[in-house]
Amino acid sequence: MQIVAVQLDIAWLDRPANHRRVTELLDAADVRPGALVALPEMFDVGYVMDAEPATEPGGGTTLRFCAELAATRGVTLLAGVTSRDGQGVARNQAIAFGPTGDEIARYTKRHPFTPMQEDEHFPAGDKVVTFDWAGLSVCPLICYDIRFPEDFHLGLKQGAEVYVVTANFPAARQDHWHTLLCARAIENQALVVGVNRTGSDPAVEYAGGSTVIAPDGTVLACAGDEETALCVDVDPSCVAESREKFGVWRERL
């Protein structure tokens, strides 16, 4: 089974440019049908703390792009986007699309990044969700959520075997990014995928470092600071085997 983390230098508030760049990076990679493809947090606009330019009406161009991308390539796609809920409230979300292009899950970031007043623009979600990918249970989380192990624990209680963290994680705290991803893999005995952006926006520098980590904390692959579609083959049985050999996960439920 293949996991693909698409690490791009997000063009500020330029959806068409970001859609094109994602397509180019996937075209240049060996992405197989059935893969799990992950895009960073707010991949289409950047980490914009203004809900008006950052969001589109329901069914906007980014959601159509994601649905078509999943369907034309026959993959499961998890994309970091901003959208508005049924009450018109802007949300920072990770939305999953199945290989037919249908939306299969929608997670709202439970921990907006309060040091940048994200909570004033994109209120927090109130639940953890999971979705199925080729028989494995996947739990999406977003950036600052990585610092809250209780959210990963909630995913574990729902049967999560793979965690995907979409992010705009700054270069200044890159060591934290890698350490926390490894910790979340070890404590939940799960595959952990961290998909970060690279480059810079008007306020922050980013160092990429998108990573796929095995249930025992082994780093299976890690990108540098370049744009890339990081393709990693994983053994779907590795989670069950890890949990069978060392059953600490049961004592956390």
C-alpha positions as CSV (number, residue, x, y, z in Angstrom):
1,M,0.0,0.0,0.0
2,Q,1.2,3.4,-0.9
3,I,1.2,6.7,1.0
4,V,1.9,10.0,-0.8
5,A,2.7,13.2,1.1
6,V,2.6,16.2,-1.2
7,Q,4.9,18.9,0.1
8,L,4.6,22.2,-1.8
9,D,5.5,25.8,-1.5
10,I,2.0,27.2,-1.2
11,A,1.3,30.3,-3.3
12,W,-0.3,33.0,-1.1
13,L,-4.0,33.2,-1.9
14,D,-3.6,31.8,-5.4
15,R,-5.8,28.7,-5.7
16,P,-5.2,28.1,-9.4
17,A,-1.4,28.1,-8.9
18,N,-1.6,25.7,-6.0
19,H,-4.0,23.4,-7.8
20,R,-1.5,23.3,-10.8
21,R,1.5,22.7,-8.5
22,V,-0.2,19.8,-6.8
23,T,-1.0,18.2,-10.1
24,E,2.6,18.8,-11.4
25,L,4.1,17.2,-8.3
26,L,1.8,14.1,-8.6
27,D,2.5,13.9,-12.3
28,A,6.2,13.7,-11.6
29,A,5.8,10.9,-9.0
30,D,4.9,7.3,-9.3
31,V,1.5,7.5,-7.7
32,R,-0.5,4.3,-7.9
33,P,-4.2,3.8,-7.9
34,G,-5.4,3.0,-4.4
35,A,-2.8,5.2,-2.7
36,L,-3.6,7.5,0.2
37,V,-2.6,11.0,-0.9
38,A,-2.3,13.8,1.6
39,L,-2.0,17.6,1.0
40,P,-0.9,20.2,3.6
41,E,-3.1,22.4,5.8
42,M,-4.8,25.2,3.8
43,F,-3.0,23.9,0.7
44,D,-4.9,26.1,-1.7
45,V,-4.3,29.5,-0.1
46,G,-1.7,29.3,2.7
47,Y,-2.0,29.9,6.4
48,V,-4.3,32.9,6.0
49,M,-5.8,34.4,9.1
50,D,-8.7,36.1,7.3
51,A,-11.8,34.0,6.7
52,E,-13.1,36.0,3.8
53,P,-10.4,35.4,1.2
54,A,-9.5,32.0,2.7
55,T,-12.9,30.3,2.2
56,E,-15.1,29.7,-0.7
57,P,-18.8,29.0,-1.0
58,G,-19.9,25.3,-0.6
59,G,-18.7,23.3,-3.6
60,G,-16.1,25.9,-4.5
61,T,-13.2,25.4,-6.9
62,T,-10.9,23.7,-4.4
63,L,-13.4,21.1,-3.4
64,R,-14.2,20.3,-7.0
65,F,-10.4,20.1,-7.7
66,C,-10.0,17.6,-4.9
67,A,-12.9,15.5,-5.9
68,E,-11.7,15.3,-9.5
69,L,-8.1,14.6,-8.5
70,A,-9.2,11.7,-6.3
71,A,-11.5,10.3,-9.0
72,T,-9.2,10.7,-12.0
73,R,-6.3,9.0,-10.2
74,G,-8.3,6.4,-8.3
75,V,-6.8,7.5,-4.9
76,T,-8.1,8.4,-1.5
77,L,-7.2,12.1,-1.0
78,L,-7.0,14.0,2.3
79,A,-6.7,17.8,1.7
80,G,-6.3,20.6,4.2
81,V,-8.8,23.3,3.2
82,T,-10.9,26.1,4.7
83,S,-14.7,26.1,4.2
84,R,-17.9,27.2,5.8
85,D,-20.3,25.0,7.7
86,G,-24.1,25.0,7.4
87,Q,-24.3,28.1,9.6
88,G,-21.8,30.0,7.5
89,V,-19.0,29.7,10.1
90,A,-15.5,29.4,8.6
91,R,-13.6,26.3,9.6
92,N,-10.0,24.9,9.2
93,Q,-10.6,21.4,8.0
94,A,-9.1,18.2,6.6
95,I,-11.5,16.7,4.0
96,A,-11.2,13.2,2.6
97,F,-12.4,12.1,-0.8
98,G,-12.7,8.5,-1.9
99,P,-11.5,7.0,-5.3
100,T,-14.9,7.8,-6.8
101,G,-14.5,11.5,-5.9
102,D,-17.1,11.4,-3.2
103,E,-16.5,13.1,0.1
104,I,-16.0,10.5,2.8
105,A,-15.0,12.4,5.9
106,R,-14.6,16.0,7.2
107,Y,-12.6,16.9,10.3
108,T,-12.5,20.4,11.8
109,K,-9.3,21.4,13.6
110,R,-9.9,20.9,17.4
111,H,-7.0,23.2,18.4
112,P,-6.7,26.4,16.4
113,F,-3.3,28.0,16.8
114,T,-4.1,30.6,19.5
115,P,-0.7,32.3,19.4
116,M,-1.7,33.7,15.9
117,Q,-5.4,34.2,17.0
118,E,-6.5,31.4,14.6
119,D,-9.4,30.7,17.0
120,E,-10.8,34.2,16.3
121,H,-11.1,33.4,12.6
122,F,-11.7,29.6,12.5
123,P,-13.5,28.3,15.6
124,A,-12.5,24.9,17.0
125,G,-14.2,21.6,16.0
126,D,-15.6,19.3,18.7
127,K,-14.9,15.8,17.5
128,V,-12.3,13.4,16.1
129,V,-13.3,11.4,13.0
130,T,-12.0,8.4,11.1
131,F,-12.4,7.0,7.7
132,D,-11.6,3.8,5.9
133,W,-8.6,3.5,3.5
134,A,-8.3,0.0,2.0
135,G,-9.3,-1.6,5.3
136,L,-7.3,0.6,7.6
137,S,-8.9,3.2,9.8
138,V,-7.4,6.7,9.2
139,C,-7.7,9.6,11.6
140,P,-6.9,13.1,10.2
141,L,-5.6,15.8,12.5
142,I,-4.3,19.3,11.8
143,C,-0.9,21.0,12.7
144,Y,-1.3,22.3,16.3
145,D,-3.4,19.3,17.2
146,I,-0.1,17.3,17.2
147,R,0.7,18.8,20.6
148,F,-2.4,17.3,22.2
149,P,-2.0,13.5,22.6
150,E,-5.5,13.2,24.0
151,D,-6.9,13.8,20.4
152,F,-4.8,10.9,19.1
153,H,-6.1,8.8,22.0
154,L,-9.7,9.7,20.9
155,G,-8.8,8.4,17.5
156,L,-7.4,5.2,19.0
157,K,-10.6,4.6,20.8
158,Q,-12.4,4.8,17.4
159,G,-10.0,2.2,16.0
160,A,-7.4,4.5,14.3
161,E,-4.5,2.7,12.7
162,V,-3.1,5.6,10.6
163,Y,-2.9,9.2,11.6
164,V,-2.4,11.9,9.0
165,V,-1.4,15.3,10.3
166,T,-1.8,18.1,7.7
167,A,0.3,21.1,8.6
168,N,1.8,24.5,8.1
169,F,4.5,23.9,10.8
170,P,7.2,26.6,11.0
171,A,10.9,26.0,10.5
172,A,11.6,27.6,13.9
173,R,10.0,24.6,15.6
174,Q,11.0,21.9,13.1
175,D,12.6,19.7,15.9
176,H,9.3,19.7,17.7
177,W,7.6,18.5,14.5
178,H,9.7,15.4,14.1
179,T,9.8,14.6,17.8
180,L,6.0,14.9,18.3
181,L,5.3,12.8,15.1
182,C,7.5,10.0,16.4
183,A,6.0,10.2,19.9
184,R,2.4,10.0,18.5
185,A,3.4,6.9,16.5
186,I,5.0,5.1,19.4
187,E,2.3,5.8,22.0
188,N,-0.5,4.8,19.7
189,Q,1.4,2.0,17.9
190,A,0.1,3.4,14.6
191,L,1.4,4.6,11.3
192,V,1.8,8.4,11.4
193,V,2.0,10.7,8.3
194,G,3.0,14.3,8.7
195,V,2.5,16.4,5.6
196,N,4.0,19.9,5.9
197,R,4.5,22.8,3.5
198,T,7.8,24.3,2.5
199,G,8.9,27.8,1.4
200,S,7.5,30.9,3.1
201,D,4.5,33.1,3.4
202,P,4.4,36.8,4.4
203,A,5.1,36.0,8.0
204,V,6.7,32.5,8.4
205,E,9.4,30.3,7.0
206,Y,8.7,26.6,6.6
207,A,11.2,23.7,6.3
208,G,9.0,20.9,5.0
209,G,10.1,17.6,6.6
210,S,7.0,15.7,5.6
211,T,7.4,12.2,7.2
212,V,6.0,8.7,7.4
213,I,6.6,6.9,10.6
214,A,6.1,3.2,11.5
215,P,4.3,2.1,14.7
216,D,7.6,1.5,16.5
217,G,8.8,5.1,15.8
218,T,11.0,4.1,12.9
219,V,11.1,6.8,10.2
220,L,10.2,5.1,6.9
221,A,10.8,8.3,4.8
222,C,11.4,12.0,5.4
223,A,11.5,14.8,2.9
224,G,13.9,17.7,3.1
225,D,12.9,21.3,2.4
226,E,12.2,20.8,-1.3
227,E,8.9,20.5,-3.1
228,T,8.1,16.9,-3.6
229,A,5.5,14.1,-3.6
230,L,7.0,11.8,-1.1
231,C,5.9,8.2,-2.0
232,V,6.2,5.5,0.6
233,D,5.2,1.9,0.5
234,V,3.8,0.6,3.8
235,D,2.9,-2.9,5.0
236,P,-0.8,-2.7,6.0
237,S,-0.2,-5.5,8.6
238,C,2.5,-3.5,10.5
239,V,0.0,-1.9,12.9
240,A,-1.7,-5.1,13.9
241,E,1.7,-6.9,14.3
242,S,3.1,-4.1,16.4
243,R,0.0,-4.1,18.7
244,E,0.0,-7.9,18.9
245,K,3.6,-8.1,19.9
246,F,3.5,-5.4,22.5
247,G,0.0,-4.7,23.8
248,V,0.4,-1.4,25.6
249,W,-2.2,0.2,23.3
250,R,-4.9,-1.9,25.0
251,E,-4.1,-0.3,28.4
252,R,-4.6,3.1,26.9
253,L,-8.2,2.4,25.8
